[in-house]
Amino acid sequence: MSKAKGTVESRGGFGSKVGFILAAAGSAVGLGNIWRFPYLAAQYGGGIFLLVYLIFAITFGFSLMITEIAIGRRTGKSVIGAYRAVHSKFSFLGWMAAIIPGLILPYYCVIGGWVVKYMCTFITGAGEQAANKVYAGDVSFFAHFISTVGQPTIFFLIYVVVNALVVMLGVEKGIEKVSKFLMPVLLILIFVISVYTLTLDGAMAGLKYYVLPDFTGFTVMKLFRTITAAVGQLFYSMSIAMGIMVTYGSYMRKEDSLESSVRQIEVFDTAVAFLAGLIIVPAVFVFSGGDKEALNAGPGLMFVTLPKVFDAMPAGQVIGAAFFVLVVLAALTSSISLMETVTAVVIEKFGIDRKKAALVVLLFTIIMGLLSVFGYSIWSSFTLGGFQILDFFDFITNSVMMPILAFLTCIMIGYVVKTKYVEDEVKHGESSFKARIMYNIMIKVICPICMILILLTPVLEKHVFK
């Protein structure tokens, strides 16, 4: 019998359940886990944030992830074809799910290039430069670096070409094989560095601040902000509403358990995020003299604060090099999945082979990525809605398009095609869907409400929770 166009067999697929889990977990484990999760946890009460995040990860995150993977596996198509196959009136969601990774991939690769630069800096023993204000005036190493054109462009190009080479190799020979190597290395690195960090004098105080709930000044406003921050982090952490899980789901074997696979992906993702916090929070806490504000540095935590911490700690050059190797690995596993999602769309829409499609996506990514590179240097005076170019793409995708896509996906599955569409796929080859009742409540009620809250957060912050 001939293989139907668009099926997993004809498009390639993961060769094993372990390969799928490691690739999907690798997609979920990215920059958001390594630097965003720790500073959010520190900012929103430590243990309180951890508890809220865990609750939403096993309910909200689980429900959206299993929905997307089920859609992909049931249809066997890339995001555009998958949403059209679910319901023709919601086919526009497929285009949105294709545009989102197309917008994220270029600027994510720019940031990936920054991380590669820092990795090389520490590996070559020049970590002290990254830790200090070594240039004229009050300009930090990081500020000077991104304000130039040459090095950010070179490191961006190196990073994006590596992604393209992996994608060109295909799903089983490229993504699966690379994930099986990178994920164990990443887990070993993050475990070893976190254990070392906890041996530092004073680290236990930072650990206490990280894991124990802080109810000081706890109010309804603080609870609301903690919930929205935790839900927002789930998008970063679990690759939700980016089209990635639909794409990876389309490569998943029918005989593999969908429900248990998603639970294992959650464990990987949450464990890495938690361990990243064990590295960053105690270390920064120790070397800032217990100054909690040092943990609220946002993106600057990775590129400004942490190099100073590594420079001050014993064996800091080695630990700093290992840390940025870890971050590069985490970034790669995520950006590869973003590029694969866009490449799958190009293959399906234009009927060209994988290598040509990957080259098209590579060229697009370079052109769009250079906009973000130049946005901090020669075009730094140009803004979009008050944002730098990179920050604008980050805002429009993560704060607007992804919540809208997730909300409308819940409406489509919960009220149009009904949750039985996903339930039947989850039960394929299994006796039951253990989390069926919880899943229905989340998709029909809780997840849509959370999406509305995220979209309304700027308004609520300004007019309600002043």
N, C-alpha and C positions, 0 to 999 in steps of 0.2 A: 504494500500500500504506500502511495506517495505521501510525503509529509506536507501537511497544510501550511500554506504561507502564514507566517506570524506566530506559529506555535513555538513553544520553548525549544523543541528538538531542532527546528529549522533555523532558529536564531542563535543557537548556542545556549548553554545553561550551566549552572553549578553542578559539579560532579558528585557532590556529597552534601549531607546536611551540615557537617562541620564547616565545609567551605562556605556555604550560604551564611551560617551564623557569624563566622569570623569576618566575612566581607561586609555584612549588614552592621555588625557591631563596630567594625572599622569605620564605616561611614558615619555611624553615630558618635564615635569617639573622635573628637576633633578639637580645634582651638577653643570652642565653647566650653569643653570639659576642663581643659588645662588651665585657662586663666579666668574665664568668665564665672564659672561655678564657684571657685574659691572666694573671689571678691564679693560675689552676691551673698554667699553664706556669711561672710564676715559682716557685710553691711546690714543684713536683715536678721540679726540676733543669733547667729551661729546655729545652735541646736534646733531652734524654732524653724529656721529655713530648711535644715536637713530633714526634719520631720514632715513639714508641708510638702517638700519636694518628693520625698519617698512615697507619700500617700498619692500624690498626683501621678507619679511615674507608673505605679502599679494599677492605676485606674484610668486616668485621662490619657497618659502616654501609651499605655497598653492598647486601649480601645482604638485610638487613631492609627497606631502602627499596624495592628492586625487588620484594620479596614483596608489600608493602602496595600499591604502585601497580598491580601485576599483578592483585591481588585486586579492586581497585576498577575497573580497566578491563575485566576479564573479566566481572564481574557487572553493571556499570553502575548500582550502587546505593549508597546511603549506608551507613555502617558496620554498622548493625543488619541491614539486608537483605543486605549483602555477605557477612558471616560466616555467616549462615543459608544463603545460596546455596552457599557452599563446602562446608559440612557441617552438617547440622541439629543434631548433638550438640554442636557448638561455637558455636551461635548466641548463647550467653551472652557470648562474647567480643565480639560486636557491641555488646551493652549496655555492657560495660566500656569499649569503645573510644568509646562515646558519652558515658559519664559522665566519663571523664578530661578531655576538653576542656571539658566543662561545669563542672568544678571549677577548672580552670586559668584559663579565660577571665576570671572576675571579678577574681581577685587580680592577674592579669597586667595587666588594665586599670587597677587601682589603682596599680601600679608605673609603668605608662605615664603616668598622671596626674602622678606625681612627676617623671618626666623632662620632661614638658611644663612644669611649674613651673620647673624648672632652666633649660630652654631660654628661657623668658620672662625669667627673672632675668638671664641673661647678655646676651640680646638688648637689654634695656632698660638695659644698662650697670651693673647692680647685682651683678656677679659677686663683688665684694669682700665683700659681705654673706654670700654662700654659702661663702666661703673662711674666714671668721673666726668665732670664738665671740662673736657680737654680742649675745647676750642675757644676762640676769642669771645669775650663777653660772657653772657649767661646762657649760652647755647649748649644743650646736652648732646651727647654722642648720637642719640636717636634722632633728635630734631635736626641735627646737621646732616645725618645720613639721608633721611627722607626728603630733605629740601634740595638734594642734588638730583641729577638726571642719570648719570652714568651707572653707578653701582646698583641703585634700585632697579634699573632696567635690566642689567645683566643678571642679577639674582632672580628676578621675576621670570626672565626667559629660560634660565636653567630649570627653575622649578616647574614651569608649565610644560616644557618639553618632556621632562621625566613622566609627568602625568599622561601625556599623549602616547608615549612609548608603551606604557602599561596597558592603556585602553586599546591600542592597536593589536596587542597580542590576543585580545578576546576575553571572554568571561572566565572560562576554566583555566586557560593557559596564562592569562594575564592577571586579572583581578583576584581570582580565587587563589592562585599560587602565591602572589605577592602578599595577600592578606594572611595566608597561613604562615608566612615568614614574619611579617611586620608585627602582627598582633601579639604573638608570644614574646617577641623582643621588647615591645612596648610595655607589656605587663611586667616583665622582669625588671626593666629599667625603673618604672614608676614605683615598684615595690621596694627595690633596693634604695632608691633615693629617699623615699618617705621614711624608711627605717633609719637611715643615716640622720635625717633631719631631726627625728625624735630623740636622738642621742645628744643633741646640743644642749648646753647648759641653759636652762630657762625655757626649753621647748614645751615642757608640760603645761606652763601657764598659757602658751599659745594654743595647745591642744584643748585645754579646758575651755578657752574662749570659743574655739571652733565647734566643739561637739555639745557643750552644755547650753540649754536654752537660756536666753537672757530676757527676762520679762520686765526689765527696767523700762518704765514709760510705755509699756505695751498698751496700745489703744486700738480701736476699730480701724482707724486710718493705717496704723502700722500693720495690722493683720491684712487689710486689703492690699497694701503695697507688697507684703511678703507673698501673698497668693499670686498676684499678677506677675511678680518677678519670677516665682517658681514655675508658673505655667509658661511664661515667655522663655525661660531657660530650657524647657522641654523641647521647644522647637529647635534650638541650637543643638541640644544634647542628643536628641533621638532622630534627627534628620526627618522630621515630620513636615508635611505640606511643602516638600521640595521636589516631589516627583520621584525621588530616589527609591523609596520603598516600593512604589508601584513598579518601577523598572526592575529592581532586584527580585521582587515577587514574581515577575514574569519569567525569570530564569530559575525559579525554585521548582524542585521536583515534586510531583503530585503525591508521592508516597511518604514524604517527610511531614512530620507533625508541625502544623502552623502555630498552634497555641504554645507548645513547649518551646519552639524556636524563638518566638517573640519574648517569652519569659527569660530565656537565656541571653538574648540580646540586651534586655533590660539590666540583667545582673552585670554583664560586662561593662555596659555604659555607666551605670551608677557607681560601680566599684572604682573605675578609672577616675571619675569625677571626684569621688570621696578621697581617694589616694592623692590626687592632685592637690586637694585642700590640705592634706597632711604634710605635703611638701612645702606649700607656699605659706599657709597661715602661721604655723609655729615659727618658721624661719624668719618671716618678715616681723612677726611679733617680737622675737628675740632681738633682732638687730636694729629695730626701731625703738628699743627700750620700752616696749609695751604700748607704743602709740597706735591706737586703733585706726586713726586716720590714714596711716600708711597703707592700710589694707583696702582703703576705698579709692584707690588711684585709678580704677577702671582699666582700660587698655594699657595705660602707662605702667601698670603693675608689672607686666612682663618685660617691657623694653626699657624701663627707667629704674624702677624700684628693685626688681630681682637681681639685675647685674650688680647693684651696690651690695645687696645681701650676699651674693656669691663671693664678691671680692673681699668681704669682711670675715667670712667663715673659714675655718680650717679646711684645707684641700678644696677651696672654693673654685679654683680653675677647673679641676677635674669634675666636681659636682655640676658646675655651670655648663661645661661641655656636654656632660651626660644628659642634663636637663633639656638643653636645646636640641640634642639628637632626638630625645623623646618627643619634643614638641613637633619637630619636623616629621617624624613618623606618624604622629597623630593627625597632623595637617594633611599629609599625603593620602592617608586612607579615606579622608573625607572628600578631598578635592578630586580624587580619582572617581569616586561615586558620582560627584556632580558632573564631571566630564562624560562619564558613561551614560548618564541620563540624557544629556543633550545629544550625544552621538547616536544613541538608540533611536531618537526622534528623527535625526537626519537620515539614518539608514532606512527607516520605515517610510518616511515621506517621499524620499527621492530615489529609493531603490538602488543605492550605490553600495559598494562593499565597505567593510568596516574600516580599512586603512584610509580610503578616500574620505569617508565620513569623519574620521578622527582628524585628518589633516584640515578639513573644512572648519571643524570646531576649534582646532588649534589656532588657525589664522584669525577666526572671530575672537577668540579669547585674548590673543596678543593685542589686537586692535583696541578692544574694549578695556583691557587691562592697562594699556599705556595711558588711557584717559585718567585712570586712578593714580598712576605713577606721576604724571605731569600735574595732577591736581594738588600735589603737595610741593611742587617745585616751580616750574615755569608758568603754570596756570594757577598758582596758589591764590591769586586775587579773584579768581572766578568761582562763584558759588551757585548752587541750585537750591532755592528755597532757604538760603542761609547755611546750607551744608557744603562742605568740601565734596568733590565728586565721589570719592570712595564712600564717605559717610552718607551721601544721598542714596546711593544704591543699596547700602546696608539698611537704611531706614525704610525705604519704599518696599523692599522685599520682606524684611523681618517684622516690621511693625504694621504693615498695611496688607500686602498681597498674601502672605502666608496665613494670617488669621482669617482673611476672607475665604481663601481656598479651603481651609479646614472647616469653617462654618458651613459653607455650601456643600461640602462633601458629607457632613453630618446630616444636613437636610435631605440630600439626595438619597443616602442610604437609610436614614431613619424614617422618612415620611413618603418617599416616592417609590423606590424599588423595594423598600422595607428591609429590615435587618436580616431577614431570612436569606437574602442574597449573599451576605458574608457568612452567616451561620452554616449554610450548606457547603461552602468552600472549606471552612474550618473543619467541618466534620468529615471531609473527604478522606476516607481511609482511617477514620477514628470513630470510636463508639459514641462520643459526645463532645459538646463544647462546654467545658466545666465553668467558664466564666460568662455564660450566656446571659443570665439575668443582669449581672453587673454591666455587661457590655451594652445591653439595650438601654439601661438607664443613662449610661454615660453618653452614648451617641445621640439619644433623643432629647436629653435634658441638660445634663451637666456640661458637656463639651460645648454645645452652642452658646450657653450662658457665659462660659469662660471666654469664648472668642469675642463675644460682644463686649465684655468687660475690658479685654485687652485693647480693642479698637477704641473704646470710649475713655481709656485711661488718661490721655492728655486733658480731656474735658473735665473728667471727675477730679483730677489732681488740681486743676485750676479753679473750679467753681464749687466743689463739694468738700474735698479733703485738703483744705488750704493749710 
